[in-house]
Amino acid sequence: MTIIGNDQRNLTGSFAGLRVLDFSTTIAGPHCTRMLADMGAEVIKIETEEGETMRTRPPVRNNCSTAFGQLNVGKNSLVLDLKSSKGTEVVRRLVATADVLVENFRPGVMRRLKLDYVSLYALNPKLVYCSISGYGQTGPSAELPAYAPVIHAASGYEMAHLAYQPGRSRPDYCGIYHADVLTGVYAFGAVSAALYQRTATGQGQHIDVSMLESMLSLTLNELQWSQFEVKPTQRPMFGPIETTDGYVMMAIASEKTFQSLMQVIGHPEWVSDPRFAKYSDRRENWVSLMEGVEAWSRTVTTAQCLAALNAEGVPSSAYRTVAEALRDPQIAHRGALAEVEDGGGTFKVLNLPFRMSGAKVSAAKRMSTLGEHTRAYLKETGLSEDEIASFAGQEQVTARG
């Protein structure tokens, strides 16, 4: 059966049956565990009675954050006080039944709570324990506080990006937290690999994921250039070309693409022009080439520009807002968005960007309320009703038992 014809209702997730303890907050860790949840794992999100800070991030409706929902849909909610011996004892009992633990506290926090990998190994040698931090678990920078914008700067990413902005000398502001999302994806891949290895060895392991190194992985060319003396050349930079009503991005990916573009802009003779005939020539005369392209694009609308480029097979797109991108019929065709319900109504989240012919990959339909599953998990660990009642915050979740 093809993926397009795949009936998700008849499939289970690849990670069905796995239990994940999620101690992570903000973005990187929750993004990792949301991926695990989408693929069928039982993810138990452990929070304080107040809930993690992302619960207050807008948009907020009826005290329910859709930003938090995007990162945490499909997870069960367990409220515990990890600073209390009762709270950590519950965790230790749950660890004995868990497959994966994910945390992104500053290095040393879990050790002080006696919930680090070494402390928990005896309880469950099969546990895959994933630690996410700014700089890694050890080393001279390990205990430095780190957030995505700081890591963007520390990794060299921002200065590398600046080098491609002609006339600019001050680094840009960046409100999109690449480091968090990228590190979450690397953590997901590492957890998946460790689970596969466990099928052969029967043993879990400790995974140490660094945001700094994750961001460095984006600077592929720059990483190599930093090690050797490279002759400065005019590197072709794809940028916006202006139309009468907007901007278009296009990429000249091959000789055929270049030749097709010259047909589109009405300069087929430039294919043999000494300034542009060879790739090396185009590198040195890139500005002149783009000026010629833009002389044409400024005479047409964005729609006309795209139609002409697409007709000749030149990769291109209009510059769109996220809202415009989400309205693309391709997004609907792929089922890229899932509707989720929470206490504030409904909202849409992005499904994972891949489909599987033999497994279900999709977001859950509703968000758990804070502490919704606390009583059930406390009961599972063997606590009596009196002991359960002594845990803070139980009154608010009793009704959902």
N, C-alpha and C positions, 0 to 999 in steps of 0.2 A: 504494500500500500504506500502511495506517495505521501509526503508530508502534508501536501495541500488537502488530500483526502482523508487525513488522519482525524478520527473522532476521539477527541481528548477525554470524553466521558468514559470511554472504555479502557483507559490507560491509568496506570499509577505513576508516581514520580520515581525517578532514579534513586532517590535517597529515602524512599518510604521505609519506615521502620527504624531510621536513625534518630537518636535523641541528642539534641544540642543544647548545652547550657550557654546562654548568651549574657555575658556581663558587660558588653560593650555599650558605649554611648556615642552621641553625636552622629558621625557619618561613616567613617571607614569600617568599623566593626559591624554596625547595623546593616551596612550595605552587603557585606559578606554573608551575614546570617539570613538576611532577606532572600538572597540567592539560594541558600540552602533550603529555606522554607518553601520557596517557589518550586523546588524540585522534590518536595514531598517529605522533608525532614520535620520532625516535631521539634520546634525551637521554643525553648523556655526562656523568655526574657526576664531577667532578674533586675528589679529596680527598688529604689527606696520608696517610702510611703508618699513622698512628694512627687515622685516620677522624675525622669531625666529631663534635662533642659530643653531638648528638642520638642517636647510637648507644648512649649509656649511659642514656638516659631510660627509666624503667619504663613499661609492663611489659617486663622483659628475661628471656628464656628462652634458655639455652645461648648467652649473649653476643649474642643477637639482640633488638633493641628493636622492639616493634610500633609505638611512637610514631614511630620513625624510618621504619619500613616504611610507615606511613600516608602519609608525606610523600614517599617516594622509590621506591615500587614502580614498576616499569616502566622504570627508568633503568639504563643500563650504567655499570659502575664502573671508573674509571681512576685509579690512584694515581700522583701526581707530586709532586716537590719543587719548588714554584714559586720557591723561593729560589735554586735552582741554574740555571745557564745551560742545562744539558741539558733541564731540565724546561720552562723557558719556550720553548725552541726547539721542543719537541714541540707545545706549545700553538700556536705560530705556524704550524706546518705543518697542524695540524688546523683552524685558523681559515680557512685558504684553502679548505677544503671545507665550512665551516659556514654555516648560514643565520641562526642566532640565537645570541647569547651573553648569559647572565644572570649578574649578580654583585651581591652585597649587602655587599661590604666597606665599611669606612669610606672616604669620599671621599679620594682620594690614593693608596690602596694599589695599585690597578691601574696607576696612572701610574708609581709607583716600580718596579713590576715590568716596566714598558714593555709592558703588556698593556691599556692604556687604549684608548678608541675612536680617538683621533688616531693612536696608534702602529700600530693594526691596520688602519686604513682602506686604506692602500696595498696591503695583502695581499689584502683582500677588500672592495671598495666596496659590495657588496651585503649586507654583514653588518648585521643588526638587533641592536644592542648595547643591552641594557637594564640600567641601574644602579638599584638600590633602596637607599635610605638613609633615615635618620631624618628629616632636614630638607632634603634635596636636595643636589646636587653642589656648589653654590656658595652664597655668602652668609655672614653673620656666625655662623650656627649650624651650618654645613655639617659641620664636623669634630668636633662634639660627639658623644660616645657616646650611643647611643639603643637602648632596648629597649621593647617594647610598653607596659609599665606607665608608663614615663616619658612616652611619647608620649600615652597616655591623659590624663595630668595636664596636659601642655604644651598640648594641643589645646583644653582647656576642656571636654572630653567628661565628665570625672568630676564637675566642678562643675555642669554642666548636668543630669546624672543626679541629683545630690544635691538639686537644686531640686524634684524630684518625690517626695522622700521626706519626708513631713510629720514635723516634730519632730526631724529629724536635722540636725546641724551639722558632723559630721566626715565627710569623704569615705569612701566604701566601699572595701573591698579588692575587687580584681577579678582572679580567677585565670584568666579566659578572655581570651585575647589577641586581641581584636578587631582591633587595628591590624595585626598580622602577617597574619591571614587576609584582611582587606579589602585591604591593600596588594598582596598576592599576586594577588588577583583583578583589581585595577586594572592591574597589570603585565601580566597575561595579556591583558587587553583591548587594552592599548597595543601589545603585540607583535603581536597579530592584526591591528590596524589598520595597523601599519607594514608587515607582510607583504603586505597588500592593496595599499597604496600602492606597494610595490615592483613589483607586477605592471604598473603603469602607467609608473613612472619608471625602473625598473631599478636603483634606488639604495636602499641601506640607510640607516640613520640611528641617532643616539644617543637613547635614551629615558631620561629622568631622572624617577624615581618617588619621591615624598616620602611617608613615613609620616604626618608631621604633617598635610599637606594631605588625605591619605586619610581621616584621622579627622575632620578638620573637615567633610568632606562628610556626616557622619552628623548634624551639628547643623543641620539645615535651618531649622527655625523660629528657633532661638537665634541663628543667623548673621544673620538679618534683624532680630530684636529688638535685637541689639547695636548696630545702626546708627541706630535711630530711638527716639524716646520713645513707648513703647507703654503705653496705659492698663492698669494691672494688672487682670486679670480672673481669676475662678476657672475655670481651664481644666479641662474634664472629664478626669479621669485614670482610666483603666481599671486596676483592681487586683484582687487576689484577693477573691472572696466565699467566706465560710466555709460548709461543709456539716457534717453530723454526723460525717463521717469524712475530711475533707480540704478542698481548696480548688479553686475553679473560676475561670477567667478568661473573661469575656464582653465583647463589644464592641457598643455601640449605634451602629451605623454609619449609620443613616438614620431618618427619621420612622417608616417602616413597622416598622423593627426596634424602635424605642422603643414603639410601640403594641403590638407582639407581646409584648414583655417585660412590659408592664403586664397583659396577659391572663394570662401565666404566673404572675405573683406575686399574682394575685387583686385587682388594683387598677385595673380598666379606667377608673374615674372620674378617675384621675390624668392621663389623656390631656388632659383639659380643665381640670385644676387650674391655677390661675394660677401656682403655683410651678414647674410643669414643662411647661406647654402649648407654649411656644416654646423653641427651642434656646437662645436667650439667657437665658431663665428657668432652664433646667436648668443652665446654666453657673454661675449665681449660687447655685443651691440643690443643687449636685451631692452634697454630703455627706449632706443629708437624703434625697435620692433613693436613694443607695447604702445608707443605713441601712434604708430600706424594703425594698430588694431583699434585703438580708442577713437581715432579719427572716423572710423566707420561706425563703431558702436554708438557714438553720440548722435548719430542721425536716425537711430531706430529706437523703438520702445523695448522694454525688457522682454516682453512676449515675443516680439519680432526677432530680437537677438537670439533668444533661446531656440526658437523654431529653426532659424538658419543654422545655428551651431549643431543642434541635434540632427538635422537633416544630413549633415556631413559627418556625423559621428564624432564630433568634438565634445569631450566631457565638459559639462557646464551646469550651472544652477544659478537661480536668482538668490540674492541674499535675503533670507527669510527670518522672521521672528519665530520663536518656538511655537507660538500659537498658530502661525501659518504652516509650519512644518507638521504639526499634529493634524491639520486638516487635509494633508496630502492623502489622496485615495489609496496610495500604497500602504499607508499606516493602517487604514481600515481593512485593506485586503489581508494584511499580515496578522490582524488581530493584536496589534502592538499595545493597545490600551485595554486595561481591565477596570471595570467599575467596582468600587469598594464602598461599603456602608460603614459609617461610624455614628457616634452620638450627635453629630452635627448635620447628618444627611448623607449624601453620596458624593463621591469625587472619583477621578480617574487616576490610575497609576500606570507606569510603564511596565509591561511584562519584560522578562529577560529577552535579549536580542537574538535568541536562537530557538529553533524548534527541533524536536526529535521525533523520528518516525515511530519509535517504540516506547516513548515515555511522555508523561504529562509534564508540561512546563507552563505554569500559570500562577498568577497571584491569587490569594484567597479572596473571598467575597466580602468579608467583614473584618473590622478591626476589633481586637480585644480591648475591653476597658481595663484601666489600671487596677491590677490586683484581682482580675476576674477569676483566675485559676489558682489563686493562692490556697484556698481551703482544700481543693482537690489534691494538690501536690503535698501539702502538709499531711493530709490523711494518708496519702500513699507512702510517706516515709515512716508511718507507724505511730504518729502522735495521737494522743487521746483527744476527745472533744474538749476537755478542760485545758489541755496544753495548746490546742489550736486556738481556743478563745483568748489565750493570754498573749497571742501575737498581735502587735499593733496593726491597726487597719482592717481587722477582720470584720468589724461591724458592717463596713461598706460593701463587702463582697458576699455576705452570707446568702443573700437572695439568689445569687447565681450558682452557689454551691457547686 
